[in-house]
Amino acid sequence: MSDKMYRAVAIGRTGRGNWGHGLHLGLKNHPRIEVVAVADEDAEERQVKQEELAAPRAYADWREMLEAEQPEVVTVGPRWTDCHLEMVLACLEVGAHVYCEKPMTWNLAEGDQIVAKAEATGRKVAVAHQGAYMPRIRHVKEVLAQGRIGAVQAIRAHGKQDRRGGGEDMIVLGTHLFNMMRLFVGDVAWMTAHIEHEGRALTVEDMREATEPVGPIAGDCINSYFAFKSGVAGFFDSRKYVEGGGPRMGMEIEGSEGVIALRGGGSGPAMLYPHPVFDPTDASQQWVPLDEVSDEALSTGNDLAVADLINAAETDREPLSSARDAVAALEMILGAYEAEITGGRVAFPMQRREHPLVAWRERR
C-alpha cells in the first residue's frame, strides 16, 4: 500500500451552487490527504469551510488558489453546472485529480471535453453519484452476478416526483438512477421516450430553466424506455407531485426468478421477492431484506468516492463513477428529449452532442 500524501484543495461558490452535497468532507476523512486550501467568493463561508477542513490558507479566487497551491486532488463542489467545465479543465491542467458534483455538465459536448482532457493529462475525474460507492449497491451488484434473481430482464426506475417532477427531477435526481442502472446492466444501445406538459404534447415553448442552472428542462411527465446492450429492458418515469412520490424514488430490478427493490439513491433499503408465489403464507415467498448490509448515510459516499479516486490514480483505472459514466448518464437524460422531439428511437452514442432542447429552439 502506498504511503504517499496528496495535497488537496476544495472549491465552493456560495450563492451560486454553494458547496454541493459536502464533497469536500471526503477530503477531511482520508488519512493520506492534506487539505492545504479552500476557495469561495463569500468571505464568511470561506472562513467556515477553512475551519471545517483545518486548511492553512483560503482564497477568494479559485483560479489563484490552483496556481499558488498546485494541488494533486481537488473537489469541485458547486451544484450549478455553469462552472464545472472551466473548473474541472483548470484542475486537470495543473495536474490534479478531480471529484466533481453532479450533474458534471449540462450538455454532452462539454462532458466530452472533460473526458478528453482527463485522458490527455493522465488524470482521473470522479463524479458525485455517491450511490455507486455505497456498500448496499455494491452488494446488489454482487447478488445479481451470483444469479440470485436469475437472469436480469428489466429495471424500472422512478424519480422522486415532488415539485420538480418531470424534467428537473430527471436531471437532478434521475442522474443517480441512470448511473446505477448502467452499473448493474451496462451500456444502452438505444432509447425512446414520451414527454408531456400539463397533459398535452411537449412544445418548444415549454422549455425552461430549472430551479438551479443545470441546463434547460421541459415536461412534467416523462416515460423513458431503454434497450440495454445486455438485452435488459429499462424504464424511467417521473411525474410532478405524485402523492407520496418522494419515498418512491428508486428502482425494481426484475429477474427470471425474483425481484430486488431499492429505495433512494443508494443508501435506502433493499428488499428481495422470489418468484413464483405459490403460497402467500410461506415466509420464503414474501418480501425479505436483501441480506445484512449495514445502513450508511449517503454522505458516506463522499468518503468512499475520494478513497476510490486515490486508488484509481495509483492503479491507473477509471473511478467507479467516472467522467465517462457521467456523460453516459446524461445521455440517458438528453436522449429522452431527442426521442420526444424526433418521435423515434435514439441510438447511442448520440451523434449530436448539443442539448436537444437548445437545438430544437434554434431550428424553430
N, C-alpha and C positions, 0 to 999 in steps of 0.2 A: 504494500500500500504506500502511495506517495505521501510525503510529509510536506510537500510544497505549500506555502502560504500564498493566497491570492489577494491582491489589492482590489478593493471593491468600492464603488460609489453608487448612490441612489438618486434617481431623478424623479421629482414630482412637479406638479403645476397647479397650485391651489387656485380654485375658481374656474379652472379650465381642464377638468379631468382629474384634479386632485392627485391622490396617491393610489388610486385604484383600489384593489382588494388586498392591500397590505403585502405586495410582492417584496418590498424592502425588508420585511421582517424575516424572510427566509435567509437573508444575509447574516442577520444577527445571531442566528442559531446554528451556523455552520462552524465547526471548530477550526477550519483551515482558511477562513476568510477574515481579513482585517478591513473593516469599513473605515476608509480614510476621509470621506467627504460626502455631503449631500448637497443637492441644489433645488431651490424653489424660489420663484419670484417674490413670494409672500414672506416678509421678514419674520412674522410671528410663527407661521407654520414651519418655516425653515429652522428656527431655533428648536421647536418641538421635536422635529424629526432628527435634528443633530443630537439632541439629548437622548432621544429614544434609541439611537444606534451607537451612542457614545463615540460619535465621529469627531476627530480633532478640528476639522475645517468645514465651513459651509459657504456656499456660493449663491448669489442671486441669478447668475447666468450659467446654465448647464454647459454651454459651449466652452466657456472659460474654465470650468471645472475639468472637463475632459482633457483640454490642452495642458493644464497645470498638473493634473494628477496622473495622467497616463494609466488609467485603471486596466485591470485584467478581466473584471466582471462588472457588469452594470445592470441594475434593474430600471426599466423604463415603465414607470407606474401610471401615468395619466390614462384615464379611461377613454378620453377623446382620441379618435383615430387621426385627427388632422395633423398631429405632430409626430406620429410614430415613424413614418418613413424617414424624415430628416434626422430624428434622434437615433434610430437604430443604425442607419448608414454611418452616421458620425461615430458611433460607438465602435462599429466594426472597423472603421478607418483607423482608429487609434490602437487597434489590436485587441479589443475586449470581446469576451463572450457576453451574450445578452439574454436576459429574462424579461420578456415584454408582455404587457397587459393585453388581453383580448378585447375586441377583435384586433388582430395585428394590423390590418389595413382595411380600407373601405372599398377597394376595388382590386381586381386580380393583377392588374399591371403593376401596381405598387408592391404587392406581395411578391411577384416575380422578381422585382428589383432586389428585394431583401434576400431572397433565396440565392440569387446570382452573386450578390456581394458577399454573402457568407461563404459560398463555395470559393470565390476568388481569394478571399483573405484567409481561408482555412479556419474560420471561427464558427462557433455554434450559436444558434438562436433558438431559445425555448420560448413557448407561448403559454400564458396562464390559463390553460384548460386543466385546472387542478384535478378534476376527476380522474384523468388518465393516470395519475400517480397514486391514487388512494388505494389502500390495501384491499378494500372490498371489490373495487373494479378489477384490480389485478387478479384477485381470486376468481371472479366471474369468468375472466378470460381463460384461466386455467381449467375451470369447470367445463366450459364449452369445448376446450381442446380434449378433455377426457371423455367427451361424449355423454355427459350426464343427462342431457335432454335429447339425445340422439342427434340427428343431422339438423343443423340450424336452417330454418326455412324462411323466417320473416322476422323483422324488427319493426315494432310500432312505437314511435317516439311522439311525445306530447310536450308542447311548450308550457310555460307557466300560465298563460291565458288569463292574465289580470288586465289592468287598464292598457297595457302595452300589447295585448293580444293581436296577432297578425304579424305585420312586417317588422315592428320593433322587437317583439318577442322572438322572432325568428333569428335576428342577428345578435341581440344582446344575450339571450339565454340559449337559443337553439344552437349556437356555435358549439357549446359544450356537448350537446347531444349528438350533433353531426360528427364531431371529433371522436366521440365514444363509439358511435356506430361503425366508423372506419376502423377503430381499434379492434373491434370484435370481429368484423367480417370483411375488411379490406376495401379496395377501391371501388368507386362507382363507374359503371360502363356508360349508363345514360339515365336521364330522368325526365319526368314531365310533372306538371303541376296545374292546379286551378286556384286562382286568387280572386276574391270578391271584395267589394267595399259596400257596406250597408245593404247587402243582399242583391247587388247588381254586378254586372261585369266591370272589371277594372278599366279605368280610362287614364290617359296620361295626366289629366288634371288631378288625379288622386295622389300623385307623387308629392311627398312632403319630407321635411326633415324630422328626424327622431327627436326625442326629448333631449338627448345629448348628441353632439356631432359624431355619428358613426356611419355617415353616408345616407343617401336618400332611401326612403322606405315607401311602401304602399300596401293597401289592403288591410282589412280587419278579420279576414277569414282565409286561411291558407291550408291547402291539402296538397302535399307533395308525394310523389312516388319515385322510388329509386330502384334501378336494376343494378345490383352489385355484380362485379365480375365473378364472384364466388358462386353465383346462382341464387343468392339470398334476395328476397324482396324487401324493400324498405319503405316505411311510411312516416310522414310527419304531419301533424296537424296543430293549428293554433287559431283560436277564436278569441275575440275580445270579450272580456267579462263573462267567462264561463263560470257558472255557480260552482264554488269550491275548486276553482281552477288551479290555484297555487299549489296545493298538495298533489295535484295530478301530474305535475312535471316529472318526467322520467321516461321509462320505456318498458315494453314487454318483449322478450326475446323468445320466439316460438320455435320449438324443435319438434321432431317427429315423435318424441317420447315425453315431452313435458314443456313447461313454460317457466322462465325466470322473469320476475317483475322487479324492476329497480325504480326507486323513487328518488327525486332530487337530482343534483348534478354530479353525484359520485359519493357523497357521504351518507346518503339516506339508506333505508333498509333494503334488503334483497330477500325475496321470497321465491320458493320453488313449488310448482304444482305439477305432479306427474300425470301423464296420460296413460290409459284412458280411465275414466271414473266408472268403476264397476259397482262400488259400494260406498255411498257418501258417509256411512258411519265408520268406515275404515280410515284410521288416522293417516295411513300411508297415502290415501287418496285426497288429501286436503292440503291447503297452502301451509308450508312449513318454512321456518327461517333457513336460509341457504348457509348451513354450517355456522361455525362460530368464528366470526371475524370481528375484532374489536371496533366499536364505533369511533370515528375520528372526525373532528371538526374539519370543514372544507379548507380552512386556513392552514391546516397541516400540510395541504398540498403544496404550499409555497416552500416550506422547508424541504419537502421531498423533491420538488422541482429544481431547486438550487443545487441540492446534493447530486441529482441526476445530471444537471448541466456540467458540473465539475467532472463527474465521471465520464460523461460524453466527450469532454475536451481531452481528458487524459487517455481515453481509449480510442479516440478518433471515430466515434459513431454519432448517429443522429440522436438528439434528445428524444425522450418518449413522446413529448408533444412539441414537435419541431416547427420551424417556419414553413416548411413544405407541407406539414399536416395542417397548419393554419390556413394556407392557401386552398387546400383541398376541401376543408370545412366551409370556407367562404364560397367556394364554387357550388356547393350544395345549396347555399342560400341564394346566390345570384342566379343560379340556374333556374330557380323557381320563377323569377321574373322573366327570364328569357323564354321559358316554356309558355308562360301565360301570354306574353306579347306575340310570340310566333305561332302559338296554337299547336305546337308539335313536340317531338322528342328533342332533347338537348344532349348531344354526345359529349363525353368527357375524354380528354380535357377540352374545355370550351375554347373555340378558336378566337372569339372576340373577347379581349381581356378588359375592356372598359366596362363600367357599370351599365347593365342593360336599361335601367330606368333613364339614365342620363342620355344614352344613345337614342332611346325612344323619343324623348323630348326633343332632341336635336333634329330628328328626322321629320318631326311634325311641322 
